[in-house]
Amino acid sequence: MAASCLGYSKAGALGRIKDAGATKALEGAFASMLRQGGEPVVIQIGNEVANAFPFQSVPDVIFASLAKAWLAVGIDSEGRGTYAMRRLVIAGRTEAQERDIAEVAMLSELARELNVPGFPVSASMGRA
Protein backbone atom coordinates (compact mmCIF):
# COMPACT_ATOMS: atom_id res chain seq x y z
CA MET A 1 0.00 0.00 0.00
CA ALA A 2 2.76 2.43 0.91
CA ALA A 3 4.39 2.14 -2.51
CA SER A 4 1.11 3.23 -4.12
CA CYS A 5 0.44 6.27 -1.94
CA LEU A 6 -0.06 9.55 -3.75
CA GLY A 7 0.36 13.15 -2.71
CA TYR A 8 0.45 16.62 -4.20
CA SER A 9 3.80 18.34 -4.75
CA LYS A 10 4.34 22.01 -3.92
CA ALA A 11 3.76 22.69 -7.63
CA GLY A 12 0.36 20.98 -7.42
CA ALA A 13 1.27 17.81 -9.33
CA LEU A 14 -0.13 14.52 -8.08
CA GLY A 15 2.44 11.74 -7.83
CA ARG A 16 3.65 8.74 -5.87
CA ILE A 17 5.55 9.24 -2.67
CA LYS A 18 9.13 8.33 -3.52
CA ASP A 19 11.11 9.32 -0.43
CA ALA A 20 12.40 6.23 1.40
CA GLY A 21 11.76 7.71 4.85
CA ALA A 22 8.17 8.66 4.07
CA THR A 23 7.53 5.28 2.44
CA LYS A 24 9.00 3.45 5.45
CA ALA A 25 6.73 5.42 7.82
CA LEU A 26 3.70 4.56 5.69
CA GLU A 27 4.73 0.88 5.53
CA GLY A 28 5.00 0.72 9.31
CA ALA A 29 1.66 2.45 9.85
CA PHE A 30 -0.16 0.28 7.29
CA ALA A 31 1.38 -2.89 8.77
CA SER A 32 0.19 -1.83 12.22
CA MET A 33 -3.27 -1.11 10.80
CA LEU A 34 -3.46 -4.59 9.25
CA ARG A 35 -2.33 -6.21 12.52
CA GLN A 36 -5.19 -4.36 14.24
CA GLY A 37 -7.81 -5.77 11.91
CA GLY A 38 -7.88 -2.86 9.49
CA GLU A 39 -8.75 -0.18 12.05
CA PRO A 40 -7.24 3.27 11.38
CA VAL A 41 -3.89 3.89 13.08
CA VAL A 42 -2.12 7.05 14.26
CA ILE A 43 1.65 7.12 14.80
CA GLN A 44 4.08 9.87 15.67
CA ILE A 45 6.83 10.44 13.10
CA GLY A 46 9.95 12.59 13.19
CA ASN A 47 10.02 16.03 11.63
CA GLU A 48 12.66 14.91 9.13
CA VAL A 49 10.35 12.15 7.90
CA ALA A 50 7.42 14.59 7.84
CA ASN A 51 9.45 16.95 5.66
CA ALA A 52 9.76 14.15 3.08
CA PHE A 53 6.02 13.98 2.45
CA PRO A 54 4.71 15.90 -0.57
CA PHE A 55 3.68 19.51 -0.03
CA GLN A 56 5.59 19.72 3.24
CA SER A 57 8.28 22.21 4.05
CA VAL A 58 10.69 22.63 6.88
CA PRO A 59 8.83 24.56 9.58
CA ASP A 60 10.37 27.65 11.14
CA VAL A 61 12.61 27.07 14.15
CA ILE A 62 10.04 28.05 16.79
CA PHE A 63 7.25 25.93 15.29
CA ALA A 64 9.62 23.01 14.75
CA SER A 65 10.64 23.07 18.41
CA LEU A 66 6.99 22.92 19.56
CA ALA A 67 5.28 20.77 16.92
CA LYS A 68 5.25 17.02 16.59
CA ALA A 69 4.42 15.25 13.34
CA TRP A 70 1.66 12.65 13.24
CA LEU A 71 0.65 10.17 10.54
CA ALA A 72 -2.78 8.51 10.33
CA VAL A 73 -3.64 5.68 7.94
CA GLY A 74 -6.86 3.87 7.08
CA ILE A 75 -8.83 2.25 4.25
CA ASP A 76 -11.16 4.42 2.14
CA SER A 77 -14.65 3.57 0.87
CA GLU A 78 -13.15 1.88 -2.20
CA GLY A 79 -10.70 -0.24 -0.20
CA ARG A 80 -7.55 1.82 -0.84
CA GLY A 81 -4.95 2.79 1.73
CA THR A 82 -5.29 6.45 2.71
CA TYR A 83 -3.10 8.69 4.87
CA ALA A 84 -3.12 12.09 6.53
CA MET A 85 0.00 13.77 7.92
CA ARG A 86 0.01 16.87 10.12
CA ARG A 87 2.23 18.70 12.55
CA LEU A 88 0.45 19.57 15.79
CA VAL A 89 1.35 21.81 18.72
CA ILE A 90 -0.27 20.53 21.91
CA ALA A 91 0.92 22.45 24.95
CA GLY A 92 0.46 21.96 28.68
CA ARG A 93 -0.52 18.29 28.64
CA THR A 94 1.05 15.07 29.81
CA GLU A 95 2.54 12.82 27.16
CA ALA A 96 -0.48 10.49 27.39
CA GLN A 97 -2.92 13.39 27.05
CA GLU A 98 -0.93 14.77 24.12
CA ARG A 99 -1.12 11.38 22.41
CA ASP A 100 -4.89 11.18 22.98
CA ILE A 101 -5.47 14.70 21.63
CA ALA A 102 -3.29 14.01 18.59
CA GLU A 103 -5.10 10.75 17.90
CA VAL A 104 -8.52 12.45 17.96
CA ALA A 105 -7.29 15.27 15.71
CA MET A 106 -5.62 12.94 13.22
CA LEU A 107 -8.52 10.49 13.05
CA SER A 108 -10.81 13.45 12.40
CA GLU A 109 -8.57 14.57 9.51
CA LEU A 110 -8.42 11.05 8.14
CA ALA A 111 -12.18 10.43 8.46
CA ARG A 112 -12.97 13.19 5.97
CA GLU A 113 -10.89 11.39 3.38
CA LEU A 114 -11.94 7.82 4.12
CA ASN A 115 -15.54 8.47 3.04
CA VAL A 116 -14.61 9.99 -0.33
CA PRO A 117 -13.49 7.68 -3.14
CA GLY A 118 -10.93 8.95 -5.61
CA PHE A 119 -7.75 10.97 -5.59
CA PRO A 120 -6.64 12.98 -2.57
CA VAL A 121 -8.50 16.25 -2.32
CA SER A 122 -6.08 18.09 -0.07
CA ALA A 123 -2.39 18.80 -0.16
CA SER A 124 -1.19 16.75 2.80
CA MET A 125 -3.31 13.66 2.38
CA GLY A 126 -3.03 10.82 -0.08
CA ARG A 127 -4.28 7.45 -1.21
CA ALA A 128 -2.86 4.13 -2.33
C-alpha positions as CSV (number, residue, x, y, z in Angstrom):
1,M,0.0,0.0,0.0
2,A,2.8,2.4,0.9
3,A,4.4,2.1,-2.5
4,S,1.1,3.2,-4.1
5,C,0.4,6.3,-1.9
6,L,-0.1,9.5,-3.8
7,G,0.4,13.1,-2.7
8,Y,0.5,16.6,-4.2
9,S,3.8,18.3,-4.7
10,K,4.3,22.0,-3.9
11,A,3.8,22.7,-7.6
12,G,0.4,21.0,-7.4
13,A,1.3,17.8,-9.3
14,L,-0.1,14.5,-8.1
15,G,2.4,11.7,-7.8
16,R,3.6,8.7,-5.9
17,I,5.6,9.2,-2.7
18,K,9.1,8.3,-3.5
19,D,11.1,9.3,-0.4
20,A,12.4,6.2,1.4
21,G,11.8,7.7,4.9
22,A,8.2,8.7,4.1
23,T,7.5,5.3,2.4
24,K,9.0,3.5,5.4
25,A,6.7,5.4,7.8
26,L,3.7,4.6,5.7
27,E,4.7,0.9,5.5
28,G,5.0,0.7,9.3
29,A,1.7,2.5,9.8
30,F,-0.2,0.3,7.3
31,A,1.4,-2.9,8.8
32,S,0.2,-1.8,12.2
33,M,-3.3,-1.1,10.8
34,L,-3.5,-4.6,9.3
35,R,-2.3,-6.2,12.5
36,Q,-5.2,-4.4,14.2
37,G,-7.8,-5.8,11.9
38,G,-7.9,-2.9,9.5
39,E,-8.7,-0.2,12.1
40,P,-7.2,3.3,11.4
41,V,-3.9,3.9,13.1
42,V,-2.1,7.1,14.3
43,I,1.6,7.1,14.8
44,Q,4.1,9.9,15.7
45,I,6.8,10.4,13.1
46,G,9.9,12.6,13.2
47,N,10.0,16.0,11.6
48,E,12.7,14.9,9.1
49,V,10.3,12.1,7.9
50,A,7.4,14.6,7.8
51,N,9.4,17.0,5.7
52,A,9.8,14.2,3.1
53,F,6.0,14.0,2.4
54,P,4.7,15.9,-0.6
55,F,3.7,19.5,0.0
56,Q,5.6,19.7,3.2
57,S,8.3,22.2,4.0
58,V,10.7,22.6,6.9
59,P,8.8,24.6,9.6
60,D,10.4,27.6,11.1
61,V,12.6,27.1,14.2
62,I,10.0,28.0,16.8
63,F,7.3,25.9,15.3
64,A,9.6,23.0,14.8
65,S,10.6,23.1,18.4
66,L,7.0,22.9,19.6
67,A,5.3,20.8,16.9
68,K,5.2,17.0,16.6
69,A,4.4,15.2,13.3
70,W,1.7,12.6,13.2
71,L,0.6,10.2,10.5
72,A,-2.8,8.5,10.3
73,V,-3.6,5.7,7.9
74,G,-6.9,3.9,7.1
75,I,-8.8,2.2,4.3
76,D,-11.2,4.4,2.1
77,S,-14.7,3.6,0.9
78,E,-13.1,1.9,-2.2
79,G,-10.7,-0.2,-0.2
80,R,-7.6,1.8,-0.8
81,G,-5.0,2.8,1.7
82,T,-5.3,6.5,2.7
83,Y,-3.1,8.7,4.9
84,A,-3.1,12.1,6.5
85,M,0.0,13.8,7.9
86,R,0.0,16.9,10.1
87,R,2.2,18.7,12.6
88,L,0.4,19.6,15.8
89,V,1.3,21.8,18.7
90,I,-0.3,20.5,21.9
91,A,0.9,22.5,25.0
92,G,0.5,22.0,28.7
93,R,-0.5,18.3,28.6
94,T,1.0,15.1,29.8
95,E,2.5,12.8,27.2
96,A,-0.5,10.5,27.4
97,Q,-2.9,13.4,27.0
98,E,-0.9,14.8,24.1
99,R,-1.1,11.4,22.4
100,D,-4.9,11.2,23.0
101,I,-5.5,14.7,21.6
102,A,-3.3,14.0,18.6
103,E,-5.1,10.7,17.9
104,V,-8.5,12.4,18.0
105,A,-7.3,15.3,15.7
106,M,-5.6,12.9,13.2
107,L,-8.5,10.5,13.0
108,S,-10.8,13.4,12.4
109,E,-8.6,14.6,9.5
110,L,-8.4,11.1,8.1
111,A,-12.2,10.4,8.5
112,R,-13.0,13.2,6.0
113,E,-10.9,11.4,3.4
114,L,-11.9,7.8,4.1
115,N,-15.5,8.5,3.0
116,V,-14.6,10.0,-0.3
117,P,-13.5,7.7,-3.1
118,G,-10.9,9.0,-5.6
119,F,-7.8,11.0,-5.6
120,P,-6.6,13.0,-2.6
121,V,-8.5,16.3,-2.3
122,S,-6.1,18.1,-0.1
123,A,-2.4,18.8,-0.2
124,S,-1.2,16.7,2.8
125,M,-3.3,13.7,2.4
126,G,-3.0,10.8,-0.1
127,R,-4.3,7.4,-1.2
128,A,-2.9,4.1,-2.3
